[in-house]
């Protein structure tokens, strides 16, 4: 039941993130006002906004103007739900296997553990917004990346108090090193290879992941980006001079490193040791 509740929570948050993405582009306040169809501007009812289910029941079309609803909406909702569930399992997997009730869950964990869960849910939500926004409009919004940096700074600072500031120092160094590397690419290419928004996102990645997970994230981002870019060129969807947003690849690498960074590093080290 806990998994179901968390998944539904993620679906609901994903629906809100779709609203944030749309209203960031139009300049509307995403905390006020009612949702409406982007085509006919008809105000949507509550039963039009049920995550995923409304899309299925409406067969992917607006109830009022019959124009198609973007697949972005159910995909963002599903991905958010799955990521929320993955983070919950990642944080509290042993309690789920032990069959603890909701009451026991809060008794067994300190407020810090709960805030840790909220922190990761919040960061992942911000990353989803950046992913979709950059994929659609080739821009990493400052209104999202700056709060992400501030939240990561505050979290690392208060967490490091109990670890003699070692984690905070490593996070800052990782953030500075990663952003300087991206800034050098930006300056050398004069903004042709990547945008300045990627430099800001790189700073956040270093702050969020720390060392050595940041290395895993960067390696995967460049690898996945190269593979997809090459595929687009082969299938003539893009040319050699076409722009491809790099933010989605950085975020994909960040999420993989978050969940499986240690396993990837250990696998690589074992591989080197075996070959030697």
Protein Blocks (a to p, Z undefined) as FASTA:
>chain_A
ZZmmmmmmmmmmmmmmmmmmmmmmnopafkgccdddfklopacdfklmgghklmmmnnop
afklopacdfklmmmmmmmmmmmmmmmmmmmmmmmmnopafklmmmmpcfklmmmmmmmm
mmmmmmmmmmmmmmmnopacfklmmmmmmmmmmmmmmmmmmnoommmmmmmmmmmmmmmm
mmmmmmmnnommpcfklmmmmmmmmmmnopaklmmmmmmmmmmmmmmmmmmmmnopacfk
bccdfklmmmmmmmmmmmmmmmmmmmmmmmmmmmZZ
